[in-house]
């Protein structure tokens, strides 16, 4: 696993390496539902995105779901400078899909630096068991 971590994180973003890392991290992760989500965003947001891809979801023992995503930013985008854009895009994705959290790889093909972020939204349950966003910005932890 140590070599896989080094291969994944000490180099520029590589989709194959990232998927191998996710497979090992989440014990045989299922990529069969992989699809693009760029259509969920408005024109202004799409100006910053080359693509946003849903790779799949991991469900833990308590039935909490963690979506695994990759976000390819447009060429010329600096991953380290686009933090608020990244948080807002994933926050919108989580709210639109009523999901709790996502593990997201942000990268740009013309930049060797990439970012792995864990993004979480806090929800409250309604009397009827539905989720309601508590109105705070999504929490983002990046590596």
N, C-alpha and C positions, 0 to 999 in steps of 0.2 A: 504494500500500500504506500510506503514511503516514496518509492520510485514513481508511482502514479501521481502522487501529490506534487512532487517536484516537476514531473513532466507537464502537469496541468498548469501549475501556478508560477513556475519560473520561466515560462515562455509566453509568447504572444498567444492570444486566444485561438484555440483549435477546437472545432466542434466535436471531432472524433474523440479527442482527449477528454473534453468536458463530459461527453456522454459516458465514457468509460468510468470517469470519476463518480458521476451520479449513480451509475449502475452499482458500483462498489459501495458507495455511501448508503444507498437505500436498498441494498440487498436484492438485486435483480429487477431494478426499476423497469416499468413497462412504458416503452415509447410508442406504442401502437396508436395513440390518439394525437400524435404530433400534428399541428397545423398552425398556419399563420393567423395572427390576430390584428394585423395592421388596420383592417377595416373598422375596428371598434373606435378609432380615433378620428378627430376632425382634421380638416386640411392643414391647419396651422401645426398641429402635433405631428402630422405625417411629414411635414417639412424637415423635421429633425430625425425621423426614422427611416432607415432602409427597410427594416422588418422587425416585427415582434413575434416570436414563435413560442407557442405553448408546447412544451416537450411531454408533459404528462403531470400527474398529481400523485403525491405520496400521502397516504392516510395512516395516522398513527393509531395506537391502541385505544385512544380516547375519541376516535373518529374526527380528529382535527385534520384538516387538509392543508398541505403545503404544495402549491403549484410550482413547477420548475419551468422557468422561462429563459429565453435568450433575447436580447435586444441589440440589434445591429444599428448603430447610429450612422447617419450619413457621413460620407467621407469629409474629412476636414474637422469633424467634431472631436473635441478633446474630452475623453471620458472623465477625467478628473475635474473639469470645469463645468460639466453639465449636471451637477448633483441635484439641483432643485427640479430641473426638467425630468430627470430620472425618477425622483421620488413622486412627482406629480403624475407621470405616465403610469407608473405601477400602482399608485394610489387609485387612480381612475379605473384601471383594470380590476383591482380588487373590489372596489365599490360596485362597479357594473356587474360583476359576477358573484357578488356577495361572498367572497372568499376572505379567509382570515389572514393568510400570509403567502409569500412567494419567495423563492430563492432565484435570483436573477443574475445572469451574466450579461454585463454591458460591455460592448466592444465596438470598434470601428476597424474596418479592414486596412486602413492606411495608418493606423496607430498601434504600436506594439503593446501599449498599456491597456489593460482591461480591468474591470471591477466586478467583484462578486458581492452582491448585496442580499441581505435578508430584510424583507420589508413586511411589516405587520400593521394591520389596522385594528383598533380597539372597537368592539361592538358591545351593545347591551341587548339583552333579550327583552322583547315585549311581553305583555301578559299572555299573548297567544303563541309565544315561542318563536316569533320572527326576529331577525337581526335588524338592529338600528345602529347606524354609525353614530358614535358619540361626538363627532364634530372636530376631533383633534387631527392634526396632520398625521399621515402615516409615519411610523417609526422606521428608520432605515439604519441598518448596521452594515458597513461595507468593509471589504478586505481587499 
